[in-house]
């Protein structure tokens, strides 16, 4: 159960690294699998278990770079579409970690709040849906969307703070 929680917590973060380095989804799958396989192999020998997130990020970067290097060696022109493969800046990495923790916090919310916040803030549409459409989908009065949104954002903030505290105490 702990392993499943660990993978769920860091899944998006680890997938983001190869994507930001310009790798394809199949390569990102490989990076994810190789990173967690490497963790399984080394978990008993980690010198700082409380730094598992940093270890995973470093492993995912190195694996991504290996895939990029292998592709370049096989076909030098194949990598013309890739961005610079240098390490992500620390502020970019911090933002990605926050995004990952927000998604974990969102997943911990009750379905009603999670659905409302996903509709308002995580929709793939160019514009978030109108309150009328959200109210209809949730089966609530339009006038309750704003107050409910405020309560749900507060719950999300509290859950994010708990996750942050858990990560600091890990």
N, C-alpha and C positions, 0 to 999 in steps of 0.2 A: 504494500500500500504506500509506503514511504517513497519507493522508487517511482510509482505512478505519479505521485504528487510532485516530485522533483522534475520529472519530464514535463508535466503539464505546466508547471511554473515557468520553465525556461524555454519551452517549445518555440514560441513566437520570436523571442530574442535570438535564439540560435538560427532560426530560419532567416531572420532579417539580415544577418551578416553576409551570407553568400549572395543574397539578392542585391544588397547595397554594393557588392563588389562586381555586380553585373553577371553573375552566373545564372544559368537557366534553372527552372524548377526541378528538373531531374538531378542536376548537380547539387541543388540545395537539399534535396532528399538525401543524397549521398553524404553531404557535410553533416546533416543532422544525425544520420545513422552512425557514421564514423566517430563523431564527437561523443555521442553517448556510449558507443562501444568502448571507446578509449577510456571513458570515465569508469565503466564497469571494471575494466582491466586494472585500473589504477586506484580505485576508490579506497582500498585499504592502506595505500601508501601515500595518500595526500598529506603533505606536511601541515597544511592549514585548511582543514575541512570547512571552516567558517568562510573561506574564500572560494567556495565551489562555483559561484557565479562568475567570478573573474577567471577561474580556471577554464570553465566552459567557453567563455568568450574567446580566450586566447587559443584554445584548441580549435574552435570553429574558424577563427581567422587563419590559423596555420593550415588547416585542412583546405580551406578555400584557396589559399595561395598555392598549395600543392596542386590542386586541380587546375588552376590558371596556368601554372608553370608547365604542367604536363601537356595541356592543350596548346600552349605556345610552342613547345618543343615539337609537337606533332604537326602543327600548321601555324607558322608565324602570323599569317594574315587572319587567322580565325579569331583573334582577340582584338581586332580593331574597334569593335563596339564596346569594349569594356572600359569602365572608368579607371582612374588610377587605383591600383590595388594596395596602396599604402594603408596602414592601420587607420581605423576610424578615429577621428578626433575625440578626445575625452568627452566634450560636451555633446557630441552626436551619440556616443555610446550611452551616456547618462540619459539622454532623451529616449533612446530605444529601450533602455531598462525601465524607465518610468512608463512608457507605453505598454510594455509587457506586463508590468504590475497593475496598471489600470485595467487591462483586459482580464487579469486574474481576479481583481477586486470586483469587476462587473459580473463575472461568472458566479461569484459567491452571493450576489444579491438574489432576492426572491424574484420569481419569474415576472411579476407585474412591473417592478422597477427596472429590471434588466431589459424587458421589451420596450418600455417607454424610452429609456436612455439610448438604446440601440436605434430606435426609430428617429430620435431627435439628433443624435450626434454621430452615429456609426453607419448611417445609410450610405449605400454606394451611389445614390442618386445625386445629381448636381445640386439640388435644393432639398432640404428636409421636407418631409410631407407636412401639409397644412394641419393645424390642430383639429379641424373637422375630420380629416382622414384618420388621424391618430385616435381621436375619441371613438370613432366608429370601430376601428380595429380592436381597441381595448374594451369597448362596450361601456364607456363612461361618459358623463356630460363634458362638453367642450370646456366649460368653466372650471373643471377640476384639473385640467392638464397642467396649468401653471403651478398651482400649489403642490400637486403631486410631483411634478418635476423638481421643485425645490427640496422636498423631503427626500426624493430618490438621490439627488445630487449629494445631499448631506450624508446619506447612508453610504454612497460610493466613496466620499471623502473619508469617512470613518473607517471603512474597510481598507482603503488604500493606506491610511495611517497605521492600521494594525499590521498590514503586510510589511510596511517599512520598518516598523518596530521588530517584527519577526526576523527580517533580514539583518537588522543591526545586531540582534541577539544570537543569530546563527554562528 
